Amino acid sequence: MAAAARALNISASAVAQQLQVLERELGVPLLLRVGRTMRVTEEGARVLPPARKLLQDAGDLRSIAHDDAVAGELRLGACTTPLTGLLPDILARVSTKFPRLRVHIESGSSAQLFASVEAGQLDAALVLEAPYPLPKTCEWLLLREEPLIVLAPRALAESDPLTLLREEPFIRYGRDQWGGWSAEHYLQEMQIMPHERFELNALNAIAMMVDRGLGVSLVPDWAPPWLEGIDVVRLPLPERRIGRRIGIVWSRSTIRMRLVHALLRESEPTMFDRR
Protein backbone atom coordinates (compact mmCIF):
# COMPACT_ATOMS: atom_id res chain seq x y z
CA MET A 1 0.00 0.00 0.00
CA ALA A 2 2.76 2.43 0.94
CA ALA A 3 4.72 1.71 -2.25
CA ALA A 4 1.61 2.17 -4.41
CA ALA A 5 0.83 5.43 -2.63
CA ARG A 6 4.33 6.76 -3.29
CA ALA A 7 4.13 5.77 -6.97
CA LEU A 8 0.75 7.49 -7.38
CA ASN A 9 1.64 10.46 -5.16
CA ILE A 10 -1.45 9.95 -3.00
CA SER A 11 -2.02 8.74 0.55
CA ALA A 12 -2.08 5.08 1.52
CA SER A 13 -5.66 5.48 2.74
CA ALA A 14 -6.67 6.76 -0.70
CA VAL A 15 -5.13 3.66 -2.28
CA ALA A 16 -7.06 1.47 0.16
CA GLN A 17 -10.31 3.28 -0.68
CA GLN A 18 -9.79 2.86 -4.42
CA LEU A 19 -9.06 -0.81 -3.90
CA GLN A 20 -12.25 -1.22 -1.90
CA VAL A 21 -14.25 0.47 -4.66
CA LEU A 22 -12.73 -1.87 -7.24
CA GLU A 23 -13.50 -4.92 -5.10
CA ARG A 24 -17.12 -3.80 -4.75
CA GLU A 25 -17.44 -3.27 -8.50
CA LEU A 26 -15.97 -6.70 -9.28
CA GLY A 27 -17.78 -8.42 -6.44
CA VAL A 28 -14.71 -10.35 -5.25
CA PRO A 29 -11.86 -9.72 -2.80
CA LEU A 30 -8.57 -8.95 -4.54
CA LEU A 31 -6.27 -8.82 -1.52
CA LEU A 32 -6.40 -10.80 1.70
CA ARG A 33 -5.46 -8.70 4.72
CA VAL A 34 -3.66 -10.53 7.53
CA GLY A 35 -2.54 -8.12 10.23
CA ARG A 36 -0.18 -5.64 8.58
CA THR A 37 0.52 -7.88 5.59
CA MET A 38 -1.42 -8.61 2.43
CA ARG A 39 -1.44 -11.29 -0.21
CA VAL A 40 -3.21 -11.57 -3.52
CA THR A 41 -6.33 -13.71 -3.53
CA GLU A 42 -7.03 -16.31 -6.20
CA GLU A 43 -9.50 -13.89 -7.79
CA GLY A 44 -6.95 -11.09 -7.66
CA ALA A 45 -4.34 -13.27 -9.38
CA ARG A 46 -6.81 -13.96 -12.21
CA VAL A 47 -7.60 -10.25 -12.60
CA LEU A 48 -3.98 -9.05 -12.62
CA PRO A 49 -2.87 -10.00 -16.20
CA PRO A 50 -5.90 -8.49 -17.98
CA ALA A 51 -5.65 -5.42 -15.73
CA ARG A 52 -2.07 -4.89 -16.88
CA LYS A 53 -3.25 -5.29 -20.48
CA LEU A 54 -5.94 -2.64 -19.93
CA LEU A 55 -3.32 -0.19 -18.65
CA GLN A 56 -1.09 -0.97 -21.63
CA ASP A 57 -3.97 -0.38 -24.03
CA ALA A 58 -4.76 2.94 -22.33
CA GLY A 59 -1.18 4.05 -22.89
CA ASP A 60 -1.42 2.97 -26.53
CA LEU A 61 -4.58 5.08 -26.98
CA ARG A 62 -2.71 8.16 -25.77
CA SER A 63 0.12 7.42 -28.18
CA ILE A 64 -2.28 6.93 -31.10
CA ALA A 65 -4.25 10.07 -30.27
CA HIS A 66 -1.07 12.16 -30.22
CA ASP A 67 0.37 10.67 -33.38
CA ASP A 68 2.64 13.66 -33.90
CA ALA A 69 4.62 12.83 -30.76
CA VAL A 70 6.78 9.90 -29.66
CA ALA A 71 4.97 8.95 -26.47
CA GLY A 72 3.64 5.84 -24.76
CA GLU A 73 5.18 2.58 -23.60
CA LEU A 74 7.56 0.50 -25.70
CA ARG A 75 7.73 -3.19 -24.79
CA LEU A 76 11.36 -4.16 -25.31
CA GLY A 77 13.33 -7.34 -24.74
CA ALA A 78 17.09 -7.83 -24.37
CA CYS A 79 19.31 -10.86 -23.91
CA THR A 80 22.17 -10.77 -21.42
CA THR A 81 25.05 -9.16 -23.36
CA PRO A 82 23.18 -6.26 -25.04
CA LEU A 83 21.21 -5.70 -21.82
CA THR A 84 24.40 -4.38 -20.19
CA GLY A 85 26.68 -3.69 -23.17
CA LEU A 86 24.50 -1.84 -25.72
CA LEU A 87 21.07 -1.04 -24.33
CA PRO A 88 22.02 1.48 -21.58
CA ASP A 89 23.69 3.86 -24.07
CA ILE A 90 20.77 3.52 -26.50
CA LEU A 91 18.21 4.22 -23.77
CA ALA A 92 20.21 7.24 -22.59
CA ARG A 93 19.85 8.79 -26.04
CA VAL A 94 16.19 7.75 -26.34
CA SER A 95 15.29 9.18 -22.92
CA THR A 96 16.97 12.50 -23.67
CA LYS A 97 15.33 12.93 -27.06
CA PHE A 98 11.91 11.46 -26.25
CA PRO A 99 11.08 12.20 -22.58
CA ARG A 100 7.47 11.02 -22.97
CA LEU A 101 8.54 7.55 -24.07
CA ARG A 102 8.42 4.85 -21.40
CA VAL A 103 10.21 1.53 -21.89
CA HIS A 104 9.26 -1.78 -20.29
CA ILE A 105 12.26 -4.12 -20.51
CA GLU A 106 12.08 -7.91 -20.37
CA SER A 107 15.21 -10.06 -20.19
CA GLY A 108 15.57 -13.59 -21.51
CA SER A 109 17.36 -15.78 -24.00
CA SER A 110 17.42 -14.75 -27.66
CA ALA A 111 15.16 -17.67 -28.60
CA GLN A 112 12.58 -16.69 -25.97
CA LEU A 113 12.62 -13.04 -26.99
CA PHE A 114 12.33 -13.84 -30.70
CA ALA A 115 9.22 -15.87 -29.90
CA SER A 116 7.77 -13.03 -27.81
CA VAL A 117 8.28 -10.52 -30.63
CA GLU A 118 6.72 -12.89 -33.17
CA ALA A 119 3.74 -13.48 -30.86
CA GLY A 120 3.20 -9.74 -30.38
CA GLN A 121 4.06 -9.81 -26.68
CA LEU A 122 7.07 -7.54 -27.30
CA ASP A 123 7.45 -4.74 -29.85
CA ALA A 124 11.19 -5.26 -30.34
CA ALA A 125 14.19 -6.99 -28.78
CA LEU A 126 17.98 -6.75 -28.75
CA VAL A 127 19.06 -10.30 -29.46
CA LEU A 128 21.56 -12.54 -31.20
CA GLU A 129 20.92 -13.14 -34.88
CA ALA A 130 18.69 -16.18 -35.31
CA PRO A 131 20.20 -19.28 -36.96
CA TYR A 132 17.13 -19.53 -39.21
CA PRO A 133 15.29 -17.20 -41.61
CA LEU A 134 13.08 -14.60 -39.94
CA PRO A 135 9.31 -14.86 -40.38
CA LYS A 136 7.83 -12.31 -42.77
CA THR A 137 6.15 -10.57 -39.83
CA CYS A 138 9.51 -9.47 -38.38
CA GLU A 139 12.45 -7.30 -39.44
CA TRP A 140 16.07 -7.14 -38.28
CA LEU A 141 18.76 -4.46 -37.89
CA LEU A 142 22.36 -5.49 -37.30
CA LEU A 143 24.13 -3.50 -34.57
CA ARG A 144 27.35 -5.37 -33.83
CA GLU A 145 29.48 -8.25 -35.12
CA GLU A 146 31.70 -10.12 -32.67
CA PRO A 147 34.59 -12.28 -33.95
CA LEU A 148 35.59 -15.48 -32.18
CA ILE A 149 38.63 -15.18 -29.92
CA VAL A 150 40.55 -17.46 -27.59
CA LEU A 151 40.32 -16.28 -24.02
CA ALA A 152 43.44 -17.26 -22.07
CA PRO A 153 45.33 -16.37 -18.86
CA ARG A 154 47.86 -13.54 -19.22
CA ALA A 155 50.73 -16.01 -18.78
CA LEU A 156 49.77 -17.65 -22.12
CA ALA A 157 49.62 -14.39 -24.10
CA GLU A 158 52.42 -15.43 -26.49
CA SER A 159 50.98 -18.89 -27.23
CA ASP A 160 49.40 -20.01 -30.48
CA PRO A 161 45.61 -19.86 -30.01
CA LEU A 162 44.92 -23.12 -31.86
CA THR A 163 47.56 -24.92 -29.80
CA LEU A 164 45.87 -23.66 -26.66
CA LEU A 165 42.53 -25.04 -27.84
CA ARG A 166 44.12 -28.43 -28.48
CA GLU A 167 46.27 -28.74 -25.37
CA GLU A 168 44.84 -26.67 -22.50
CA PRO A 169 41.80 -27.53 -20.36
CA PHE A 170 38.77 -26.11 -22.16
CA ILE A 171 35.87 -24.06 -20.81
CA ARG A 172 33.09 -24.40 -23.36
CA TYR A 173 30.65 -21.61 -24.20
CA GLY A 174 27.30 -23.42 -23.90
CA ARG A 175 26.15 -25.34 -26.96
CA ASP A 176 22.51 -25.21 -25.86
CA GLN A 177 22.33 -21.50 -26.75
CA TRP A 178 22.76 -19.69 -30.06
CA GLY A 179 25.90 -17.92 -28.85
CA GLY A 180 27.83 -21.17 -28.44
CA TRP A 181 26.96 -22.74 -31.78
CA SER A 182 29.55 -20.86 -33.85
CA ALA A 183 32.35 -21.88 -31.44
CA GLU A 184 31.30 -25.52 -31.71
CA HIS A 185 31.16 -25.33 -35.51
CA TYR A 186 34.65 -23.80 -35.62
CA LEU A 187 36.12 -26.56 -33.44
CA GLN A 188 34.56 -29.19 -35.67
CA GLU A 189 35.81 -27.48 -38.84
CA MET A 190 39.36 -27.31 -37.47
CA GLN A 191 39.09 -30.91 -36.20
CA ILE A 192 39.97 -29.78 -32.68
CA MET A 193 38.82 -32.02 -29.85
CA PRO A 194 39.47 -29.91 -26.72
CA HIS A 195 39.99 -31.30 -23.23
CA GLU A 196 36.63 -30.11 -22.00
CA ARG A 197 36.37 -29.31 -18.30
CA PHE A 198 33.39 -26.98 -17.94
CA GLU A 199 30.43 -25.82 -20.03
CA LEU A 200 28.33 -22.75 -19.27
CA ASN A 201 26.49 -19.93 -20.99
CA ALA A 202 27.77 -16.88 -19.08
CA LEU A 203 30.62 -14.96 -20.69
CA ASN A 204 31.66 -12.96 -17.63
CA ALA A 205 31.75 -16.15 -15.57
CA ILE A 206 33.88 -17.82 -18.26
CA ALA A 207 36.32 -14.88 -18.13
CA MET A 208 36.59 -15.22 -14.36
CA MET A 209 37.25 -18.96 -14.62
CA VAL A 210 39.98 -18.34 -17.21
CA ASP A 211 41.50 -15.75 -14.88
CA ARG A 212 41.57 -18.37 -12.11
CA GLY A 213 43.59 -20.70 -14.32
CA LEU A 214 40.83 -23.24 -14.93
CA GLY A 215 41.39 -23.34 -18.68
CA VAL A 216 40.97 -21.44 -21.95
CA SER A 217 37.82 -20.72 -23.92
CA LEU A 218 36.60 -19.95 -27.43
CA VAL A 219 34.09 -17.10 -27.24
CA PRO A 220 32.79 -14.09 -29.19
CA ASP A 221 34.60 -10.84 -28.38
CA TRP A 222 31.68 -9.37 -26.47
CA ALA A 223 30.91 -5.73 -25.82
CA PRO A 224 31.92 -3.94 -22.60
CA PRO A 225 31.47 -3.66 -19.69
CA TRP A 226 33.89 -6.41 -18.69
CA LEU A 227 34.61 -7.60 -15.19
CA GLU A 228 37.18 -5.54 -13.31
CA GLY A 229 40.19 -7.15 -11.67
CA ILE A 230 40.64 -10.09 -14.03
CA ASP A 231 43.83 -10.56 -16.04
CA VAL A 232 43.09 -12.41 -19.27
CA VAL A 233 44.07 -11.95 -22.93
CA ARG A 234 41.91 -12.06 -26.04
CA LEU A 235 43.81 -13.91 -28.77
CA PRO A 236 42.50 -13.57 -32.36
CA LEU A 237 42.17 -16.67 -34.51
CA PRO A 238 44.48 -17.09 -37.55
CA GLU A 239 41.51 -16.27 -39.79
CA ARG A 240 38.77 -13.93 -38.63
CA ARG A 241 35.56 -15.80 -37.90
CA ILE A 242 32.34 -14.15 -36.76
CA GLY A 243 31.21 -15.60 -33.45
CA ARG A 244 27.81 -13.96 -33.31
CA ARG A 245 25.83 -10.96 -34.54
CA ILE A 246 23.73 -8.77 -32.27
CA GLY A 247 20.89 -6.60 -33.47
CA ILE A 248 17.28 -5.53 -33.05
CA VAL A 249 14.33 -7.60 -34.20
CA TRP A 250 10.88 -6.03 -34.30
CA SER A 251 7.36 -6.85 -35.35
CA ARG A 252 5.99 -5.18 -38.47
CA SER A 253 2.46 -5.41 -37.07
CA THR A 254 2.98 -3.57 -33.77
CA ILE A 255 0.79 -0.50 -33.28
CA ARG A 256 3.78 1.10 -31.57
CA MET A 257 5.82 1.32 -34.77
CA ARG A 258 6.48 5.03 -34.16
CA LEU A 259 8.15 4.09 -30.88
CA VAL A 260 10.12 1.28 -32.52
CA HIS A 261 11.39 3.68 -35.20
CA ALA A 262 12.54 6.08 -32.47
CA LEU A 263 14.50 3.23 -30.88
CA LEU A 264 16.03 2.26 -34.23
CA ARG A 265 17.14 5.84 -34.96
CA GLU A 266 18.90 6.13 -31.62
CA SER A 267 20.50 2.71 -32.08
CA GLU A 268 22.39 3.70 -35.23
CA PRO A 269 25.40 5.24 -33.40
CA THR A 270 26.22 1.75 -32.02
CA MET A 271 26.62 0.32 -35.51
CA PHE A 272 30.28 1.36 -35.71
CA ASP A 273 30.88 -1.66 -33.45
CA ARG A 274 30.69 -4.02 -36.44
CA ARG A 275 34.24 -5.21 -36.10
Residue pairs with C-beta under 8 A, 6 or more apart in sequence:
1 12
1 15
1 16
1 38
2 12
4 12
4 15
5 11
5 12
5 14
5 15
8 15
19 30
19 31
22 30
23 29
23 30
26 43
26 47
28 41
28 43
28 44
28 47
29 41
29 43
29 44
30 40
30 41
30 43
30 44
30 47
31 38
31 39
31 40
31 41
31 44
32 38
32 39
32 40
32 41
40 48
56 73
56 75
59 72
59 73
59 102
60 72
60 73
60 255
60 256
62 71
62 72
63 71
63 72
63 73
63 256
63 258
63 259
64 255
67 258
69 100
70 98
70 100
70 101
70 258
70 259
70 262
71 98
71 100
71 101
72 100
72 101
72 102
72 256
72 259
73 101
73 102
73 103
73 104
73 256
73 259
74 101
74 102
74 103
74 104
74 123
74 124
74 256
74 259
74 260
74 263
75 104
75 106
75 121
75 122
75 123
75 124
75 256
76 103
76 104
76 105
76 106
76 122
76 123
76 124
76 125
76 126
76 263
77 105
77 106
77 107
77 108
77 113
77 116
77 117
77 122
77 124
77 125
77 126
77 127
78 87
78 105
78 106
78 107
78 113
78 125
78 126
78 127
79 107
79 108
79 109
79 110
79 113
79 125
79 126
79 127
79 128
80 107
80 202
80 203
81 179
81 203
81 222
81 223
81 246
82 126
82 127
82 143
82 223
82 246
83 105
83 107
83 126
84 225
85 222
85 223
85 224
85 225
86 126
86 143
86 144
86 223
86 246
86 270
86 273
87 105
87 126
89 269
89 270
90 263
90 266
90 267
90 270
91 103
93 266
93 269
94 101
94 103
94 262
94 263
94 266
95 101
97 262
97 266
98 262
101 259
101 262
106 113
106 116
106 122
108 116
109 177
110 125
110 127
110 128
110 130
110 177
110 178
110 179
111 177
111 178
113 122
113 125
113 127
113 249
114 125
114 127
114 130
114 138
114 249
116 122
116 125
117 123
117 124
117 125
117 138
117 249
117 250
117 251
118 135
118 137
118 138
118 251
120 251
120 253
120 254
122 251
123 250
123 251
123 254
123 256
123 259
123 260
124 248
124 249
124 250
124 251
124 254
124 260
124 263
125 248
125 249
125 250
126 143
126 246
126 247
126 248
127 246
127 247
127 248
127 249
128 178
128 179
128 244
128 245
128 246
129 140
129 142
129 178
129 244
129 245
129 246
129 247
130 178
130 249
131 178
131 181
134 140
134 249
137 251
137 252
137 253
138 249
138 250
138 251
138 252
139 249
139 250
139 252
140 247
140 248
140 249
141 247
141 248
141 264
141 267
142 245
142 246
142 247
142 271
142 274
143 246
143 247
143 248
143 267
143 270
143 271
143 273
143 274
144 223
144 245
144 246
144 247
144 270
144 271
144 273
144 274
144 275
145 242
145 245
145 246
145 273
145 274
145 275
146 220
146 221
146 222
146 223
146 242
146 243
146 244
146 245
146 246
146 275
147 220
147 221
147 236
147 237
147 240
147 241
147 242
147 243
147 275
148 182
148 183
148 186
148 218
148 219
148 220
148 221
148 237
148 241
148 242
148 243
149 161
149 218
149 219
149 220
149 221
149 234
149 235
149 236
149 237
149 243
150 161
150 164
150 165
150 216
150 217
150 218
150 234
150 235
150 237
151 206
151 207
151 210
151 216
151 217
151 218
151 219
151 232
151 233
151 234
151 235
152 159
152 161
152 164
152 168
152 210
152 216
152 232
152 233
152 235
153 210
153 211
153 213
153 216
153 231
153 232
153 233
154 231
154 232
154 233
156 164
156 168
156 216
156 233
157 233
157 235
159 235
161 235
161 236
161 237
161 238
162 190
162 192
162 237
162 238
164 216
164 235
165 187
165 190
165 192
165 194
165 216
165 218
166 192
166 193
166 194
167 195
168 194
168 195
168 215
168 216
169 195
169 197
169 214
169 215
169 216
170 194
170 195
170 196
170 197
170 215
170 216
170 217
170 218
171 197
171 198
171 199
171 200
171 206
171 209
171 210
171 214
171 215
171 216
171 217
172 180
172 183
172 184
172 194
172 196
172 198
172 199
172 200
172 217
172 218
173 179
173 180
173 183
173 199
173 200
173 201
173 203
173 206
173 217
173 218
173 219
173 220
174 180
174 199
174 200
174 201
175 181
175 184
175 199
176 201
177 201
178 244
179 201
179 203
179 220
179 243
179 244
180 201
182 220
182 241
182 242
182 243
182 244
183 218
183 219
183 220
183 243
186 218
186 237
186 241
187 193
187 194
187 218
197 214
197 215
198 209
198 214
198 215
200 206
203 219
203 220
203 222
204 226
204 227
206 217
206 219
207 226
207 227
207 230
207 232
208 227
208 230
209 215
209 217
210 216
210 217
210 230
210 232
211 230
211 231
211 232
219 243
220 243
220 244
221 234
221 243
221 275
223 246
223 273
248 263
248 264
248 267
250 260
250 264
254 260
